[in-house]
């Protein structure tokens, strides 16, 4: 863990006994919930390490989906100090963003459009462009991992600072504003977002990261594991951490260890400290009472007409 009481940059991950990961789920305006939790945590850290302590100082990886990706970007965005940048925003700023700007992003009396998303996203785009400006992914103060989904290619795109620093993946080095708008573009609610890579050669057509990973924990750990495999000398504490039992196979091994002798270390995640924050409990949706006989009568249009996809999380 990289706690500190000065304005130094984060030490490399080889410093300390644990690799620390912060993961923040999606949830729209309910991002206020993890924002308040992080505000409390940062307040406690300030008591230990001084008023300059920031959440980004304590996590090797910060991952977020949808509104969680927006929070992750704000936590990691540097200020304008070229010689010794520090986080531009503290958690008070992020909490106030939801309180003050939330009603403008999601106006309560917005007219329901005949087509397209419920909200036009113009205010959200404007404020993120203003606040995050020209900051790019590789400038983040900790390792950011933000999933999105590309509707043109029909596949997830993971904006990872780990990868964006490599020549092969430089096209991922997007503006934090574009990445935040993209991962927050929840279908039905906010418009999809199109932008191009820094060199202009790659076009992204993006929707909400929840289409790729509603909970970004596994995405974060996957990026961390890949980075460890490329640079094992930087991650001595992680010699077994990439064998975490987070898959169906790992769960089966835990039930029947005698059948999986080669996985005797697969449930060892002791070198990773993970904090995963959600956005509260989803209100229950009444079951419609469909049976197999009912749904077998539907064609494609029937499926689209009968299911309210805005309730599917």
FITI-282837 format. One line per field, with one value per residue: residue number from 1; residue in one letter; chain; x, y, z of N, C-alpha, C in turn. Coordinates in steps of 0.05 Angstrom, whole numbers, m for minus. Example, Ala and Ser with C-alpha at 12.3 -4.5 7.8 and 13.67 -1.06 7.14 Angstrom:
BEGIN
i	[1  2]
aa	[A  S]
ch	[A  A]
n_X	[264  257]
n_Y	[m114  m45]
n_Z	[156  142]
ca_X	[246  273]
ca_Y	[m90  m21]
ca_Z	[156  143]
c_X	[264  258]
c_Y	[m66  1]
c_Z	[156  157]
//
This chain:
BEGIN
i	[1  2  3  4  5  6  7  8  9  10  11  12  13  14  15  16  17  18  19  20  21  22  23  24  25  26  27  28  29  30  31  32  33  34  35  36  37  38  39  40  41  42  43  44  45  46  47  48  49  50  51  52  53  54  55  56  57  58  59  60  61  62  63  64  65  66  67  68  69  70  71  72  73  74  75  76  77  78  79  80  81  82  83  84  85  86  87  88  89  90  91  92  93  94  95  96  97  98  99  100  101  102  103  104  105  106  107  108  109  110  111  112  113  114  115  116  117  118  119  120  121  122  123  124  125  126  127  128  129  130  131  132  133  134  135  136  137  138  139  140  141  142  143  144  145  146  147  148  149  150  151  152  153  154  155  156  157  158  159  160  161  162  163  164  165  166  167  168  169  170  171  172  173  174  175  176  177  178  179  180  181  182  183  184  185  186  187  188  189  190  191  192  193  194  195  196  197  198  199  200  201  202  203  204  205  206  207  208  209  210  211  212  213  214  215  216  217  218  219  220  221  222  223  224  225  226  227  228  229  230  231  232  233  234  235  236  237  238  239  240  241  242  243  244  245  246  247  248  249  250  251  252  253  254  255  256  257  258  259  260  261  262  263  264  265  266  267  268  269  270  271  272  273  274  275  276  277  278  279  280  281  282  283  284  285  286  287  288  289  290  291  292  293  294  295  296  297  298  299  300  301  302  303  304  305  306  307  308  309  310  311  312  313]
aa	[X  X  X  X  X  X  X  X  X  X  X  X  X  X  X  X  X  X  X  X  X  X  X  X  X  X  X  X  X  X  X  X  X  X  X  X  X  X  X  X  X  X  X  X  X  X  X  X  X  X  X  X  X  X  X  X  X  X  X  X  X  X  X  X  X  X  X  X  X  X  X  X  X  X  X  X  X  X  X  X  X  X  X  X  X  X  X  X  X  X  X  X  X  X  X  X  X  X  X  X  X  X  X  X  X  X  X  X  X  X  X  X  X  X  X  X  X  X  X  X  X  X  X  X  X  X  X  X  X  X  X  X  X  X  X  X  X  X  X  X  X  X  X  X  X  X  X  X  X  X  X  X  X  X  X  X  X  X  X  X  X  X  X  X  X  X  X  X  X  X  X  X  X  X  X  X  X  X  X  X  X  X  X  X  X  X  X  X  X  X  X  X  X  X  X  X  X  X  X  X  X  X  X  X  X  X  X  X  X  X  X  X  X  X  X  X  X  X  X  X  X  X  X  X  X  X  X  X  X  X  X  X  X  X  X  X  X  X  X  X  X  X  X  X  X  X  X  X  X  X  X  X  X  X  X  X  X  X  X  X  X  X  X  X  X  X  X  X  X  X  X  X  X  X  X  X  X  X  X  X  X  X  X  X  X  X  X  X  X  X  X  X  X  X  X  X  X  X  X  X  X  X  X  X  X  X  X  X  X  X  X  X  X]
ch	[A  A  A  A  A  A  A  A  A  A  A  A  A  A  A  A  A  A  A  A  A  A  A  A  A  A  A  A  A  A  A  A  A  A  A  A  A  A  A  A  A  A  A  A  A  A  A  A  A  A  A  A  A  A  A  A  A  A  A  A  A  A  A  A  A  A  A  A  A  A  A  A  A  A  A  A  A  A  A  A  A  A  A  A  A  A  A  A  A  A  A  A  A  A  A  A  A  A  A  A  A  A  A  A  A  A  A  A  A  A  A  A  A  A  A  A  A  A  A  A  A  A  A  A  A  A  A  A  A  A  A  A  A  A  A  A  A  A  A  A  A  A  A  A  A  A  A  A  A  A  A  A  A  A  A  A  A  A  A  A  A  A  A  A  A  A  A  A  A  A  A  A  A  A  A  A  A  A  A  A  A  A  A  A  A  A  A  A  A  A  A  A  A  A  A  A  A  A  A  A  A  A  A  A  A  A  A  A  A  A  A  A  A  A  A  A  A  A  A  A  A  A  A  A  A  A  A  A  A  A  A  A  A  A  A  A  A  A  A  A  A  A  A  A  A  A  A  A  A  A  A  A  A  A  A  A  A  A  A  A  A  A  A  A  A  A  A  A  A  A  A  A  A  A  A  A  A  A  A  A  A  A  A  A  A  A  A  A  A  A  A  A  A  A  A  A  A  A  A  A  A  A  A  A  A  A  A  A  A  A  A  A  A]
n_X	[17  9  11  24  53  67  78  98  106  69  100  134  100  130  144  126  80  33  m10  m54  m122  m174  m242  m299  m367  m418  m476  m503  m532  m530  m478  m463  m463  m416  m381  m389  m372  m318  m303  m307  m267  m221  m219  m206  m156  m128  m124  m84  m41  m38  m63  m54  m63  m91  m140  m118  m65  m62  m75  m55  m81  m138  m202  m262  m330  m378  m412  m377  m329  m324  m316  m268  m233  m233  m211  m159  m140  m90  m66  m47  7  66  116  110  58  m5  m66  m121  m172  m205  m241  m284  m295  m313  m359  m390  m396  m434  m478  m486  m483  m510  m569  m570  m548  m583  m639  m698  m748  m744  m767  m797  m766  m786  m754  m688  m641  m661  m639  m601  m546  m514  m498  m467  m425  m403  m385  m348  m311  m292  m271  m235  m206  m148  m124  m95  m100  m51  m29  m53  m52  m49  m55  m103  m162  m212  m270  m306  m355  m352  m394  m389  m351  m371  m351  m317  m278  m222  m198  m138  m87  m40  m34  m37  11  45  75  46  m7  m18  m60  m100  m93  m130  m167  m183  m232  m263  m261  m288  m339  m354  m355  m396  m441  m497  m541  m607  m609  m567  m532  m493  m422  m374  m307  m239  m174  m110  m74  m109  m122  m155  m222  m270  m332  m373  m408  m437  m394  m416  m438  m397  m372  m404  m389  m325  m284  m259  m238  m200  m165  m149  m120  m80  m56  m37  1  37  57  86  123  152  191  176  135  143  115  73  77  44  m5  m33  m59  m109  m170  m219  m252  m299  m273  m237  m272  m294  m249  m241  m283  m273  m216  m184  m187  m160  m101  m59  m74  m61  m48  m85  m124  m101  m100  m74  m38  m62  m100  m165  m213  m279  m331  m400  m462  m506  m569  m605  m671  m724  m751  m814  m830  m852  m878  m871  m872  m840  m871  m895  m852  m832  m864  m848  m818  m760  m778  m818  m789  m761  m803  m829  m793  m768  m713  m688  m691  m657  m599]
n_Y	[m24  45  90  158  219  264  305  271  230  170  111  57  m6  m46  m30  m40  m88  m104  m106  m58  m49  m11  m14  9  6  14  58  106  166  147  142  176  148  112  156  184  145  142  193  192  154  179  222  196  177  224  239  204  213  266  329  329  279  235  193  168  161  114  69  20  6  34  21  29  27  57  105  96  94  147  170  144  167  220  216  204  242  290  352  419  424  418  398  369  337  332  299  328  333  327  282  309  345  310  287  333  344  306  322  376  380  335  341  373  342  299  322  331  340  328  325  267  237  221  186  157  171  185  230  285  291  335  373  341  325  376  395  355  359  411  406  362  371  372  326  263  191  165  202  197  192  144  74  69  33  27  2  1  m4  m20  m4  m7  m46  m86  m105  m106  m50  m37  14  21  44  16  m12  31  56  27  16  m15  m7  47  74  73  114  157  219  234  257  241  185  181  201  162  113  124  126  105  60  79  119  159  189  151  155  184  185  199  167  192  196  199  155  114  102  108  82  88  58  52  26  m14  m51  m82  m96  m98  m99  m80  m110  m160  m144  m107  m139  m174  m140  m125  m175  m188  m147  m159  m207  m188  m155  m180  m167  m120  m134  m167  m184  m209  m262  m305  m283  m278  m324  m324  m350  m335  m352  m398  m447  m441  m437  m488  m519  m505  m530  m584  m601  m646  m663  m628  m623  m594  m543  m522  m474  m439  m411  m369  m305  m269  m228  m185  m129  m112  m64  m60  m22  m11  16  17  m18  m49  m31  m78  m115  m132  m198  m219  m267  m302  m362  m421  m436  m388  m352  m381  m367  m320  m278  m242  m188  m194  m207  m159  m124  m142  m141  m96  m63  m25  m38  m80  m101]
n_Z	[0  m15  20  39  65  39  m20  m58  m118  m131  m105  m140  m154  m131  m82  m16  15  m6  m64  m84  m100  m125  m140  m174  m182  m234  m238  m248  m224  m174  m163  m125  m77  m73  m76  m28  8  m5  7  63  74  53  88  136  123  118  171  187  151  138  110  55  35  m12  m45  m91  m76  m49  m78  m124  m170  m201  m217  m257  m276  m319  m283  m243  m270  m285  m234  m221  m259  m243  m192  m206  m240  m257  m228  m251  m242  m270  m254  m207  m203  m171  m148  m181  m160  m98  m54  m33  m74  m113  m90  m86  m140  m156  m125  m138  m195  m213  m218  m263  m302  m303  m310  m272  m296  m349  m416  m445  m499  m568  m593  m585  m530  m462  m437  m461  m453  m460  m420  m386  m421  m432  m381  m367  m408  m397  m345  m345  m390  m429  m409  m413  m415  m401  m367  m319  m248  m222  m238  m284  m301  m345  m369  m432  m485  m552  m603  m657  m669  m639  m589  m525  m503  m467  m431  m410  m370  m363  m413  m450  m447  m477  m541  m578  m562  m562  m584  m548  m514  m497  m486  m419  m411  m457  m449  m400  m413  m449  m421  m387  m418  m416  m447  m469  m430  m437  m492  m540  m551  m594  m613  m633  m636  m609  m652  m693  m724  m706  m695  m644  m623  m575  m519  m453  m403  m372  m407  m419  m370  m314  m261  m248  m225  m241  m290  m275  m244  m283  m319  m284  m274  m326  m332  m292  m312  m355  m331  m285  m248  m223  m191  m142  m98  m119  m135  m134  m138  m186  m192  m172  m144  m177  m215  m247  m247  m206  m162  m163  m152  m100  m75  m86  m74  m78  m129  m159  m157  m181  m174  m125  m104  m120  m94  m69  m55  m24  m29  m52  m39  m42  m54  m66  m90  m91  m118  m85  m73  m124  m141  m132  m187  m210  m225  m289  m297  m340  m379  m407  m450  m464  m479  m522  m563  m583  m633  m658  m656  m618  m571  m564  m556  m511  m468  m421  m430  m401  m349  m342  m313]
ca_X	[0  27  5  46  45  80  68  113  91  66  123  127  86  149  146  103  74  7  m20  m80  m140  m200  m261  m323  m387  m435  m501  m514  m532  m523  m449  m460  m459  m387  m367  m390  m355  m290  m299  m301  m241  m200  m218  m191  m128  m116  m116  m60  m19  m38  m84  m49  m69  m112  m145  m99  m40  m63  m83  m39  m99  m165  m219  m289  m349  m399  m408  m352  m306  m321  m303  m240  m218  m230  m192  m132  m132  m69  m69  m31  35  82  139  102  29  m21  m94  m135  m197  m207  m267  m305  m302  m328  m386  m405  m403  m459  m499  m491  m486  m528  m595  m567  m543  m608  m660  m721  m772  m737  m788  m790  m764  m799  m733  m662  m638  m679  m624  m584  m518  m498  m485  m446  m403  m392  m370  m325  m291  m281  m256  m213  m190  m130  m111  m97  m100  m24  m22  m67  m32  m47  m62  m131  m174  m240  m283  m327  m363  m352  m417  m381  m337  m386  m333  m308  m253  m213  m178  m119  m61  m19  m31  m34  39  60  73  25  m33  m19  m86  m118  m86  m151  m172  m199  m260  m276  m264  m309  m365  m360  m362  m421  m462  m516  m563  m633  m607  m548  m524  m467  m401  m355  m283  m216  m149  m93  m62  m130  m124  m175  m248  m285  m361  m375  m430  m432  m377  m432  m443  m373  m366  m419  m371  m299  m263  m244  m224  m177  m146  m138  m99  m58  m42  m22  24  56  71  105  144  152  210  162  114  153  95  51  86  22  m31  m48  m73  m133  m193  m242  m266  m315  m254  m226  m292  m297  m226  m245  m302  m261  m187  m170  m188  m144  m75  m42  m83  m59  m44  m103  m142  m84  m101  m67  m21  m79  m120  m185  m237  m299  m353  m424  m479  m531  m585  m624  m699  m734  m769  m834  m828  m876  m892  m869  m865  m827  m891  m900  m829  m827  m881  m837  m796  m742  m793  m831  m770  m756  m827  m838  m773  m760  m685  m677  m690  m638  m574]
ca_Y	[0  67  113  177  244  286  307  254  213  143  93  34  m27  m64  m19  m49  m117  m110  m92  m48  m45  1  m20  23  m3  33  63  132  186  133  144  192  130  108  181  190  126  150  218  184  140  199  237  180  176  250  238  189  221  295  340  325  251  231  165  157  155  89  47  15  5  44  13  38  24  76  127  89  102  176  175  135  187  244  210  200  265  307  381  432  426  401  385  351  337  319  297  354  333  310  268  330  355  289  285  357  342  292  337  402  377  313  350  385  320  284  341  315  345  326  312  241  239  200  166  164  170  203  254  291  289  359  385  323  328  403  398  338  371  434  399  344  385  357  305  237  167  159  222  191  189  116  57  69  13  35  m12  12  m24  m8  m15  m11  m71  m105  m118  m88  m37  m31  35  14  59  m4  m17  55  64  10  25  m30  1  76  85  74  137  177  240  224  266  223  159  183  204  137  92  133  129  83  59  89  144  179  182  139  176  178  201  186  165  215  199  202  131  96  115  94  87  76  60  47  4  m36  m71  m100  m105  m82  m97  m81  m123  m179  m130  m95  m160  m184  m122  m127  m200  m186  m129  m175  m226  m173  m142  m193  m155  m98  m145  m191  m194  m221  m286  m324  m269  m280  m350  m321  m367  m318  m364  m421  m468  m437  m444  m517  m529  m501  m551  m611  m597  m671  m667  m607  m620  m574  m516  m521  m447  m423  m394  m350  m277  m255  m205  m164  m116  m103  m50  m58  m5  m11  40  11  m42  m44  m36  m103  m113  m153  m219  m219  m292  m315  m390  m429  m436  m360  m341  m395  m356  m294  m275  m221  m165  m201  m204  m131  m110  m151  m136  m68  m67  m5  m51  m102  m90]
ca_Z	[0  m20  35  42  76  24  m47  m76  m135  m121  m109  m157  m140  m117  m54  0  16  m19  m87  m75  m122  m119  m161  m169  m201  m246  m224  m254  m203  m149  m158  m100  m54  m69  m72  1  22  m10  22  90  74  50  113  156  114  124  199  189  134  133  93  27  28  m31  m51  m111  m64  m35  m95  m148  m193  m196  m240  m254  m298  m321  m264  m228  m287  m282  m208  m223  m275  m227  m171  m216  m257  m244  m230  m273  m235  m289  m242  m186  m204  m150  m157  m185  m145  m74  m54  m29  m101  m128  m78  m94  m168  m158  m113  m152  m224  m220  m228  m290  m320  m304  m302  m264  m312  m377  m432  m457  m528  m583  m600  m573  m501  m446  m432  m485  m445  m467  m397  m377  m440  m429  m356  m367  m426  m383  m321  m351  m410  m447  m394  m426  m398  m390  m347  m294  m226  m215  m261  m289  m318  m349  m391  m448  m505  m579  m618  m685  m670  m622  m569  m504  m505  m440  m431  m388  m370  m368  m441  m465  m446  m496  m569  m591  m553  m559  m593  m524  m497  m502  m466  m397  m415  m476  m437  m379  m427  m462  m401  m374  m438  m411  m467  m460  m414  m448  m520  m546  m555  m615  m613  m647  m621  m610  m678  m712  m740  m695  m686  m623  m622  m548  m500  m425  m395  m361  m427  m419  m343  m295  m239  m261  m209  m256  m310  m261  m237  m308  m328  m264  m279  m351  m328  m276  m330  m372  m315  m259  m229  m209  m174  m127  m79  m133  m148  m135  m138  m211  m192  m154  m150  m182  m238  m240  m242  m179  m143  m163  m139  m71  m66  m90  m77  m84  m158  m173  m142  m194  m167  m96  m95  m136  m79  m54  m64  0  m34  m64  m22  m61  m44  m87  m81  m108  m118  m71  m81  m146  m133  m144  m210  m208  m246  m305  m297  m366  m379  m431  m472  m471  m494  m547  m584  m591  m652  m650  m648  m594  m549  m561  m547  m484  m447  m416  m426  m382  m322  m343  m304]
c_X	[18  20  29  35  59  68  84  95  88  92  115  115  104  153  122  97  49  4  m49  m97  m166  m218  m287  m344  m402  m461  m513  m511  m526  m493  m443  m454  m429  m371  m367  m373  m326  m284  m292  m274  m219  m197  m202  m162  m114  m108  m90  m36  m19  m58  m79  m55  m93  m115  m125  m72  m39  m70  m65  m56  m126  m181  m248  m305  m370  m394  m383  m327  m302  m308  m274  m223  m213  m211  m163  m122  m112  m77  m49  m2  52  104  132  72  17  m49  m108  m160  m193  m236  m290  m314  m320  m357  m402  m413  m430  m483  m506  m498  m505  m555  m594  m561  m568  m631  m686  m745  m765  m759  m779  m789  m779  m779  m707  m663  m656  m665  m604  m554  m502  m484  m463  m421  m388  m374  m346  m303  m277  m263  m232  m195  m174  m115  m116  m93  m72  m15  m35  m46  m31  m56  m92  m139  m203  m251  m304  m336  m366  m374  m410  m368  m351  m367  m325  m282  m245  m192  m161  m94  m38  m13  m25  m5  56  55  50  m3  m35  m45  m106  m113  m105  m151  m189  m228  m275  m281  m287  m336  m373  m370  m388  m445  m482  m538  m590  m630  m590  m538  m496  m447  m381  m331  m260  m192  m131  m81  m83  m136  m146  m199  m261  m314  m371  m401  m419  m414  m392  m439  m420  m368  m381  m404  m342  m277  m246  m228  m198  m156  m134  m115  m75  m42  m25  3  45  71  92  129  145  170  197  141  122  132  72  58  65  m5  m47  m62  m99  m156  m218  m258  m282  m296  m243  m246  m296  m273  m229  m264  m290  m231  m172  m169  m170  m118  m57  m50  m81  m54  m65  m121  m126  m85  m91  m49  m36  m99  m140  m207  m256  m324  m376  m439  m506  m546  m604  m652  m709  m753  m788  m831  m853  m890  m891  m862  m851  m846  m896  m877  m824  m845  m869  m817  m779  m758  m808  m814  m765  m779  m834  m819  m766  m730  m673  m677  m670  m611  m551]
c_Y	[25  92  132  203  267  287  291  238  185  127  71  12  m47  m54  m27  m78  m124  m94  m84  m41  m33  m3  m6  16  20  37  91  151  173  131  161  173  123  134  189  170  134  176  211  172  160  216  222  178  202  251  224  202  251  303  335  296  251  201  153  150  127  65  45  15  17  37  23  34  45  99  122  96  132  183  167  156  212  240  211  223  283  337  392  434  407  386  365  350  322  316  324  356  317  298  287  340  335  287  309  357  327  308  362  398  354  322  363  364  304  302  326  318  344  313  286  242  216  178  176  164  190  230  260  291  314  371  367  325  355  404  379  348  395  425  381  353  367  334  278  214  162  179  217  185  161  100  55  45  19  20  5  m10  m10  m20  m20  m39  m93  m120  m97  m75  m28  m10  31  30  40  m7  8  66  48  19  11  m19  31  88  87  99  161  198  227  233  248  195  159  185  177  116  99  133  106  83  66  116  166  170  169  161  166  196  186  185  189  219  200  177  111  111  96  102  73  79  51  22  m19  m58  m90  m112  m88  m78  m101  m95  m142  m166  m118  m116  m173  m166  m123  m153  m200  m168  m144  m194  m213  m163  m154  m180  m132  m108  m169  m201  m209  m247  m307  m310  m272  m307  m349  m339  m349  m328  m388  m445  m466  m444  m474  m530  m527  m521  m578  m609  m622  m676  m648  m602  m599  m546  m511  m492  m428  m405  m374  m323  m259  m231  m182  m155  m103  m89  m46  m44  m7  15  34  m13  m33  m50  m62  m98  m137  m173  m219  m245  m307  m345  m396  m428  m407  m350  m355  m385  m330  m297  m252  m196  m170  m198  m175  m116  m117  m144  m107  m69  m46  m16  m73  m91  m110]
c_Z	[0  m5  39  53  64  m4  m67  m95  m122  m125  m128  m141  m125  m88  m38  m2  1  m45  m81  m100  m112  m144  m154  m191  m214  m231  m228  m231  m176  m144  m134  m76  m52  m65  m42  16  19  4  51  92  72  75  135  148  120  153  204  175  127  112  63  17  9  m37  m70  m100  m53  m52  m119  m173  m184  m221  m235  m279  m296  m301  m247  m244  m286  m256  m209  m237  m258  m204  m181  m234  m243  m246  m250  m265  m251  m275  m221  m184  m180  m160  m158  m167  m119  m73  m47  m56  m116  m117  m86  m123  m171  m147  m129  m182  m232  m231  m256  m311  m325  m294  m296  m282  m342  m393  m444  m487  m542  m591  m587  m543  m487  m442  m455  m479  m450  m443  m387  m395  m435  m403  m355  m385  m412  m361  m327  m374  m428  m433  m408  m406  m385  m369  m320  m272  m215  m239  m264  m307  m321  m373  m405  m468  m532  m596  m647  m688  m653  m603  m548  m512  m476  m442  m405  m391  m374  m398  m457  m466  m465  m525  m583  m586  m549  m567  m570  m507  m503  m481  m444  m399  m434  m464  m416  m392  m438  m442  m387  m393  m437  m432  m454  m446  m426  m475  m521  m554  m575  m612  m627  m629  m625  m638  m700  m729  m731  m686  m666  m624  m596  m534  m472  m420  m382  m381  m429  m392  m323  m269  m249  m246  m226  m278  m298  m255  m262  m319  m310  m269  m305  m347  m312  m293  m347  m356  m287  m239  m213  m190  m159  m108  m92  m147  m150  m139  m163  m213  m176  m163  m154  m206  m228  m233  m214  m157  m141  m149  m108  m59  m66  m94  m85  m115  m173  m159  m154  m187  m137  m86  m107  m120  m62  m67  m42  m5  m48  m43  m41  m45  m67  m77  m101  m106  m105  m83  m103  m136  m146  m167  m208  m231  m262  m307  m323  m361  m405  m455  m482  m489  m520  m569  m596  m613  m642  m640  m622  m569  m543  m548  m518  m462  m445  m410  m407  m354  m320  m335  m311]
//
